[in-house]
Amino acid sequence: MNKKILVLAVSLFAVRAYAQSITQNEYEEWKPLQNEYNDFDIGKYTTPDIVRNQLGINFDFHSNHSRNDYSSLNWDKRIDYSNINGNISSSFSRYVNTRKRISSLSGGLSIGEDYHSSKNKLTSTVDNSTTIDNISSLNQQNSLYLNWSNKWYFSKLIFMQYGIQSAIHYNYSQEKTKNQTDDSNQKEKVFRINISPELGIGYGRIENVRDARQAVYIANALSKSKVLTRNLTNDELFELSQIISTVKNKRFLDARLHLIEEITTLDSFFENNDLLADNGAAYFTTLYDMWQYGDLFPRKSGYEISLLLHPYYNYQNIKYTPDVQNMIYHSNRHLMSLNFSYEKPFKLKWQHSLSTEIYGGINSSSVQNKQTGNDYKTNTKYNSFAASAYYSLGYYPNTRTHIQVTAQQQISKNIYDDEGHDTNFYSEISANLYYYFSPNLRLAGDCNLYYLPQRFKGNNGDFDNRNTFSSMFNIQLTYFIF
């Protein structure tokens, strides 16, 4: 009951704040603008040559200590509990978009540790005996990943695609228990590495047209504020879009200087083209507002079809002590996939997104247990085939809001060496809502319906049929520190 009351209170708060933000919004974003630029096709926008880098560092530390005292007729009990955990992580990303190449590189390092300890003291008031249990656990998690993808265009639409995804993980955990009758010290070490290169060819190109949509937002808002001498031409809107892309390409350590440079560059465009009838407070506040909110949601345009090879290798080594046991896992996949993606902005406020994939390949895995006096190894080989389709309809009524409805279907089949096989289906219908109270405060809500039937048939005639239906609803309020 308490959880239901809490969820209801958060929901009412979010809805109330959402309504107030709309009614107080100076530009009344839910009401349609004058739409002078409704015929401008953002889907025809092409991004200028850009290179963007981002480096982030995150520090996280948490500590919790508590003491609980209990009393009854026959015993007294005290529990002391402590928890300390911390994490340091860093990530880097680099994005390059030119007419000849679209490349993305990302990497990150994360180091974390979590320590728990508790002391349970139980005293009997009947015979004055005391029992003390000391329990502690330590968990260390370390990971390093590197992802790289590159599309090299031989012509306007024909490209070669290649890249690699890789990660290394090392986890260590230890649990100690000490009392009058037993002492134990269990340790576990896990080392895991996976690597998946890709190579293929493709035809088509998908452009990021978010900056073109922001240019239309800016032009519409300034027109509604009556600070322009005339409407912008399509050529001027295209030029403004490319200026927006270019100025975002610059880097500053000081975010304030970055914002000053961006607003100054946009102001120069309107001044140089004699577009301003009034460059007072209404002009600058409108320009600032559309710059802050006009690119919160991605928009894309174009299509791609590609044929790719996806080899994959995974190695995992798990060691347990003091009961010496060593589990070694190997997994190999050799897959080929045919992919198609389509993105179409429709009348500025709508977005069609469609993707399909067909793939098949050979898979093998092995498990080896190296334990004193009980070594064994098992191998599994199977062929896999799958097909999936995804469609979503996005609606962008204003700069702060994005509503999306999605349907997804997938079917996969695995055929094993022992002539057993299984077939899996996956169906999903979902709806998502995102609303920004500010560039740093976002409300997100989503609901999903899932249907997952599974069919398995063994080589000896046995079978296993399962049907799973589930639903999910979530509301989330997120604050971005930077």
Legacy VTK file of the C-alpha trace (Angstrom):
# vtk DataFile Version 3.0
C-alpha trace
ASCII
DATASET POLYDATA
POINTS 482 float
0.000 0.000 0.000
2.819 2.412 0.854
4.428 1.773 -2.544
1.145 2.503 -4.327
0.714 5.756 -2.414
4.289 6.794 -3.230
3.863 6.038 -6.966
0.555 7.936 -7.022
2.100 10.952 -5.259
5.047 11.086 -7.680
2.709 10.772 -10.654
0.437 13.582 -9.411
3.452 15.796 -8.762
4.831 15.165 -12.243
1.471 15.812 -13.942
0.931 18.993 -11.957
4.421 20.295 -12.711
3.946 19.330 -16.356
0.682 21.305 -16.583
2.150 24.339 -14.849
5.173 24.380 -17.128
2.893 24.436 -20.173
0.594 27.192 -18.927
3.530 29.310 -17.828
5.471 28.804 -21.042
5.818 32.156 -22.739
5.601 30.652 -26.195
2.579 28.375 -25.531
4.298 25.518 -27.305
1.249 23.269 -27.405
-0.498 25.793 -29.650
0.580 25.539 -33.283
2.987 28.116 -34.597
2.307 30.084 -37.734
4.094 27.338 -39.709
5.618 29.644 -42.308
8.240 26.954 -42.917
5.996 23.890 -42.996
7.090 23.150 -46.575
10.790 23.064 -45.696
11.964 19.456 -46.001
14.501 18.762 -43.239
14.996 15.311 -44.766
17.084 16.859 -47.549
19.620 18.360 -45.164
23.246 17.229 -45.439
25.637 17.629 -42.539
28.869 19.570 -43.150
32.199 17.996 -42.240
32.256 17.753 -38.457
34.471 16.188 -35.795
33.123 16.016 -32.254
34.884 14.730 -29.146
33.531 14.238 -25.660
35.324 13.201 -22.482
33.515 12.480 -19.258
34.759 11.554 -15.782
32.488 10.310 -13.008
33.222 9.909 -9.286
30.723 8.163 -7.039
31.040 7.439 -3.313
28.463 6.158 -0.848
28.648 5.233 2.815
26.019 3.872 5.173
26.281 2.840 8.822
23.522 1.680 11.142
22.961 0.087 14.558
19.804 -1.786 15.552
18.936 -2.928 19.082
16.223 -5.521 19.783
14.916 -6.778 23.106
12.522 -9.542 24.089
11.671 -11.606 27.135
14.430 -14.169 26.574
17.127 -12.398 24.551
18.732 -9.112 23.554
20.108 -8.550 20.061
22.312 -5.910 18.459
23.160 -5.616 14.749
25.859 -3.263 13.516
25.913 -2.769 9.732
28.301 -0.840 7.499
28.404 -0.342 3.747
30.964 1.592 1.710
31.073 1.691 -2.067
32.740 3.865 -4.643
33.198 4.014 -8.392
35.481 5.895 -10.749
34.712 5.846 -14.452
35.815 7.688 -17.528
34.498 7.602 -21.083
35.620 9.106 -24.356
33.765 9.364 -27.661
34.744 10.715 -31.066
32.336 11.214 -33.970
33.421 12.127 -37.508
30.988 12.881 -40.337
32.298 13.855 -43.770
31.136 13.090 -47.295
33.731 10.298 -47.482
33.520 8.850 -43.993
31.220 8.366 -41.022
33.154 7.113 -38.023
32.482 6.666 -34.323
34.942 5.690 -31.606
34.093 5.191 -27.956
35.991 3.797 -25.027
35.702 3.706 -21.292
37.247 2.513 -18.045
35.379 1.774 -14.848
36.743 0.779 -11.424
34.397 0.099 -8.545
34.445 -1.457 -5.078
31.667 -2.370 -2.676
32.255 -3.429 0.956
29.638 -4.712 3.420
30.131 -5.762 7.015
27.780 -6.733 9.814
28.163 -7.839 13.410
25.283 -9.712 14.996
25.418 -10.083 18.785
22.774 -12.223 20.485
22.651 -12.443 24.300
20.374 -14.850 26.083
18.813 -13.438 29.255
18.055 -16.982 30.403
21.636 -18.336 30.733
23.636 -15.146 29.888
25.246 -16.870 26.857
26.413 -14.714 23.959
26.674 -15.555 20.251
28.525 -13.288 17.863
28.442 -13.559 14.056
30.763 -11.431 11.942
29.989 -11.314 8.222
31.789 -9.229 5.618
31.825 -9.163 1.826
33.969 -7.357 -0.725
33.142 -6.914 -4.408
35.458 -5.340 -6.957
34.324 -4.666 -10.517
36.688 -3.442 -13.222
35.952 -3.071 -16.916
37.518 -1.639 -20.036
35.727 -1.359 -23.375
36.523 -0.071 -26.857
34.071 0.219 -29.759
34.898 1.470 -33.239
32.776 1.649 -36.372
33.681 3.151 -39.734
31.804 3.613 -43.011
34.010 4.519 -45.958
32.123 5.849 -48.998
33.534 4.946 -52.396
30.822 7.041 -54.033
27.848 9.061 -52.848
25.943 5.990 -51.620
28.209 2.904 -51.832
30.272 2.226 -48.707
32.412 -0.339 -46.937
31.665 -0.878 -43.264
34.143 -2.237 -40.758
34.802 -1.980 -37.057
35.193 -3.837 -33.793
33.539 -4.110 -30.399
35.586 -5.360 -27.459
35.508 -5.454 -23.682
37.564 -6.810 -20.784
36.127 -7.419 -17.311
37.745 -8.490 -14.065
35.617 -9.030 -10.966
36.717 -10.163 -7.535
34.472 -11.050 -4.635
35.165 -12.337 -1.128
32.807 -13.287 1.655
33.971 -13.969 5.214
31.940 -15.477 8.041
33.243 -15.901 11.578
31.444 -17.205 14.659
31.994 -19.571 17.581
31.512 -22.709 15.524
32.590 -21.938 11.970
34.958 -19.759 9.976
34.733 -19.467 6.209
36.434 -17.379 3.565
34.955 -17.806 0.088
36.630 -16.117 -2.897
35.633 -15.789 -6.522
37.679 -14.365 -9.394
36.087 -13.757 -12.791
38.004 -12.753 -15.911
36.021 -12.207 -19.108
36.963 -10.937 -22.545
34.835 -10.626 -25.672
35.633 -9.323 -29.103
33.455 -8.941 -32.188
34.813 -7.455 -35.433
32.544 -6.654 -38.394
33.123 -6.297 -42.117
30.732 -5.679 -44.964
29.434 -3.501 -47.769
26.386 -1.309 -48.051
24.363 1.126 -50.076
22.647 4.308 -48.875
23.217 6.958 -46.229
21.354 8.097 -43.125
21.878 11.741 -42.210
21.461 13.371 -38.830
18.998 16.233 -39.516
18.525 17.414 -35.930
20.256 20.744 -36.662
17.924 21.456 -39.591
14.901 20.921 -37.328
16.407 23.289 -34.782
16.878 25.928 -37.493
13.139 25.750 -38.277
12.302 25.988 -34.563
14.425 29.137 -34.289
12.957 30.742 -37.428
9.366 29.956 -36.382
9.834 31.252 -32.839
11.464 34.501 -33.995
8.683 35.009 -36.540
6.058 34.503 -33.841
7.867 37.041 -31.635
7.657 39.534 -34.550
11.336 40.436 -34.525
12.077 39.510 -38.159
11.769 41.772 -41.185
10.747 38.819 -43.403
10.629 35.050 -43.545
13.795 33.098 -44.261
14.145 31.470 -47.660
14.842 27.748 -47.983
18.438 28.542 -48.924
18.814 30.685 -45.789
17.311 27.929 -43.625
19.815 25.468 -45.101
22.648 27.928 -44.449
21.466 28.483 -40.863
21.322 24.706 -40.326
24.917 24.291 -41.450
26.026 27.194 -39.233
24.360 25.434 -36.284
26.204 22.196 -37.097
29.509 24.023 -37.468
29.314 26.078 -34.281
28.460 22.968 -32.254
31.667 21.503 -33.629
33.759 23.911 -31.532
35.030 22.889 -28.105
35.369 24.976 -24.940
36.334 23.907 -21.453
34.057 26.645 -20.093
30.393 25.988 -20.980
29.556 29.685 -20.582
32.102 30.707 -23.202
30.750 27.986 -25.468
27.200 29.339 -25.160
28.372 32.907 -25.795
30.164 31.789 -28.957
27.082 29.900 -30.185
24.597 32.743 -29.622
27.024 35.301 -31.085
27.446 33.202 -34.243
23.683 32.863 -34.734
23.159 36.592 -34.105
25.762 37.402 -36.774
23.804 35.358 -39.322
20.595 37.326 -38.724
22.456 40.640 -38.676
24.412 39.948 -41.878
21.257 38.983 -43.769
19.275 42.059 -42.559
16.631 39.834 -41.007
16.153 41.701 -37.706
13.460 44.300 -37.174
14.064 44.302 -33.436
17.164 42.949 -31.672
15.953 43.682 -28.147
15.057 41.418 -25.229
12.325 39.507 -27.107
14.792 38.532 -29.832
17.587 37.345 -27.546
15.344 35.500 -25.057
13.610 33.688 -27.918
16.919 32.817 -29.568
18.342 31.578 -26.276
15.237 29.471 -25.509
15.206 27.774 -28.915
18.940 27.136 -28.701
18.550 25.423 -25.313
15.516 23.328 -26.229
15.548 23.019 -30.031
17.822 19.965 -30.314
16.806 17.751 -27.402
15.620 14.918 -29.648
17.474 13.230 -32.534
16.008 13.348 -36.051
17.332 11.313 -38.975
16.686 10.925 -42.687
17.683 8.390 -45.330
18.089 4.662 -45.802
20.814 2.012 -45.701
21.075 -1.591 -46.758
24.153 -3.605 -45.779
25.561 -7.127 -45.827
27.840 -7.793 -42.843
29.973 -10.543 -41.349
29.944 -10.740 -37.520
32.482 -13.143 -36.006
32.347 -13.182 -32.201
34.514 -14.724 -29.494
33.955 -14.823 -25.741
36.255 -16.242 -23.046
35.412 -16.464 -19.361
37.469 -17.910 -16.505
35.962 -18.295 -13.029
38.041 -19.470 -10.063
36.630 -20.420 -6.656
38.591 -20.922 -3.417
39.117 -22.480 -0.897
37.148 -25.248 -2.682
39.458 -25.228 -5.680
37.343 -25.068 -8.799
38.079 -23.492 -12.150
35.314 -23.004 -14.725
36.402 -22.052 -18.265
33.897 -20.983 -20.923
34.529 -20.507 -24.646
31.964 -19.236 -27.121
32.333 -18.689 -30.870
29.864 -17.331 -33.401
30.217 -16.811 -37.144
27.222 -14.850 -38.375
26.203 -13.136 -41.609
23.410 -10.542 -41.630
21.416 -8.542 -44.157
20.219 -5.234 -42.675
17.899 -2.480 -43.851
17.199 0.837 -42.076
14.885 3.652 -43.130
14.322 7.071 -41.507
11.809 9.625 -42.824
10.841 12.964 -41.236
7.250 13.798 -42.178
5.891 17.374 -41.993
8.420 18.445 -39.346
6.535 16.972 -36.381
6.457 13.297 -37.379
9.112 10.649 -37.842
8.883 7.208 -39.462
11.575 4.690 -38.448
11.834 1.204 -39.910
14.526 -1.470 -39.649
14.729 -5.142 -40.576
17.419 -7.777 -40.156
17.937 -11.341 -41.335
20.919 -13.326 -40.089
22.216 -16.839 -39.776
25.372 -18.590 -38.716
27.296 -21.308 -36.930
27.735 -21.301 -33.147
29.807 -23.359 -30.755
30.496 -23.254 -27.042
32.357 -25.281 -24.451
32.413 -25.508 -20.658
35.358 -27.014 -18.784
35.433 -27.638 -15.053
38.917 -28.137 -13.645
38.316 -29.530 -10.191
40.504 -31.945 -8.264
39.255 -35.427 -9.009
36.268 -34.252 -11.038
37.372 -32.756 -14.350
34.891 -32.639 -17.183
34.285 -30.770 -20.446
31.150 -30.345 -22.553
30.821 -29.000 -26.087
27.770 -27.654 -27.854
27.341 -26.817 -31.536
24.270 -25.396 -33.258
23.134 -23.371 -36.238
21.031 -20.271 -35.706
18.694 -18.311 -37.958
16.688 -15.202 -37.111
14.620 -12.407 -38.638
13.368 -9.221 -37.001
11.360 -6.143 -37.954
10.987 -2.852 -36.096
8.748 0.149 -36.793
8.174 3.286 -34.753
6.126 6.426 -35.266
7.487 9.493 -33.492
5.576 12.683 -32.766
7.278 15.956 -31.764
4.545 18.493 -30.876
7.068 21.015 -29.538
10.708 21.391 -28.551
10.229 19.800 -25.130
8.085 16.771 -25.949
8.568 13.492 -27.801
5.922 10.757 -28.049
6.744 7.462 -29.732
4.789 4.296 -30.491
6.751 1.175 -31.476
5.979 -2.319 -32.749
8.645 -5.025 -32.907
8.621 -8.652 -34.002
11.396 -11.259 -33.957
11.624 -14.962 -34.704
14.698 -17.157 -34.172
15.470 -20.848 -34.595
18.367 -22.923 -33.268
19.198 -26.379 -34.655
21.543 -28.514 -32.509
23.923 -31.327 -33.477
21.787 -33.907 -31.670
18.864 -32.979 -33.979
17.074 -31.095 -31.251
15.814 -27.629 -32.094
13.990 -24.697 -30.548
11.987 -21.814 -31.974
11.558 -18.507 -30.167
9.180 -15.644 -30.914
9.254 -12.117 -29.557
6.488 -9.551 -29.989
6.417 -6.100 -28.412
4.203 -3.034 -28.541
5.368 0.001 -26.592
4.707 3.688 -26.086
7.148 6.280 -24.734
6.828 9.880 -23.598
9.700 12.287 -22.886
9.202 15.789 -21.552
11.931 18.281 -20.576
11.093 20.759 -17.833
14.551 22.191 -18.518
17.583 20.935 -20.485
18.713 19.237 -17.250
15.388 17.917 -15.895
13.480 15.260 -17.852
10.324 13.288 -17.211
10.109 9.935 -18.988
7.236 7.483 -19.065
6.907 4.244 -20.974
4.644 1.213 -21.127
5.300 -2.091 -22.895
3.401 -5.250 -23.764
5.402 -8.425 -24.472
4.463 -11.818 -25.855
7.159 -14.531 -25.899
6.166 -18.035 -27.030
8.890 -20.705 -27.114
8.876 -24.156 -28.700
11.520 -26.841 -28.016
11.736 -30.356 -29.455
14.415 -32.860 -28.469
15.912 -35.692 -30.497
13.978 -38.340 -28.554
10.540 -36.850 -29.139
10.242 -34.843 -25.927
9.061 -31.257 -26.214
8.612 -28.144 -24.139
6.129 -25.400 -25.091
5.977 -22.104 -23.223
3.895 -18.949 -23.650
4.790 -15.811 -21.741
2.827 -12.570 -21.663
3.990 -9.590 -19.622
3.484 -5.855 -19.309
5.542 -3.026 -17.879
4.879 0.570 -16.874
7.539 3.017 -15.718
7.778 6.704 -14.757
11.204 8.258 -14.320
12.353 11.745 -13.359
16.000 12.390 -14.339
18.269 15.305 -13.536
21.411 15.785 -15.631
24.157 17.455 -13.606
26.016 18.426 -16.795
LINES 1 483
482 0 1 2 3 4 5 6 7 8 9 10 11 12 13 14 15 16 17 18 19 20 21 22 23 24 25 26 27 28 29 30 31 32 33 34 35 36 37 38 39 40 41 42 43 44 45 46 47 48 49 50 51 52 53 54 55 56 57 58 59 60 61 62 63 64 65 66 67 68 69 70 71 72 73 74 75 76 77 78 79 80 81 82 83 84 85 86 87 88 89 90 91 92 93 94 95 96 97 98 99 100 101 102 103 104 105 106 107 108 109 110 111 112 113 114 115 116 117 118 119 120 121 122 123 124 125 126 127 128 129 130 131 132 133 134 135 136 137 138 139 140 141 142 143 144 145 146 147 148 149 150 151 152 153 154 155 156 157 158 159 160 161 162 163 164 165 166 167 168 169 170 171 172 173 174 175 176 177 178 179 180 181 182 183 184 185 186 187 188 189 190 191 192 193 194 195 196 197 198 199 200 201 202 203 204 205 206 207 208 209 210 211 212 213 214 215 216 217 218 219 220 221 222 223 224 225 226 227 228 229 230 231 232 233 234 235 236 237 238 239 240 241 242 243 244 245 246 247 248 249 250 251 252 253 254 255 256 257 258 259 260 261 262 263 264 265 266 267 268 269 270 271 272 273 274 275 276 277 278 279 280 281 282 283 284 285 286 287 288 289 290 291 292 293 294 295 296 297 298 299 300 301 302 303 304 305 306 307 308 309 310 311 312 313 314 315 316 317 318 319 320 321 322 323 324 325 326 327 328 329 330 331 332 333 334 335 336 337 338 339 340 341 342 343 344 345 346 347 348 349 350 351 352 353 354 355 356 357 358 359 360 361 362 363 364 365 366 367 368 369 370 371 372 373 374 375 376 377 378 379 380 381 382 383 384 385 386 387 388 389 390 391 392 393 394 395 396 397 398 399 400 401 402 403 404 405 406 407 408 409 410 411 412 413 414 415 416 417 418 419 420 421 422 423 424 425 426 427 428 429 430 431 432 433 434 435 436 437 438 439 440 441 442 443 444 445 446 447 448 449 450 451 452 453 454 455 456 457 458 459 460 461 462 463 464 465 466 467 468 469 470 471 472 473 474 475 476 477 478 479 480 481
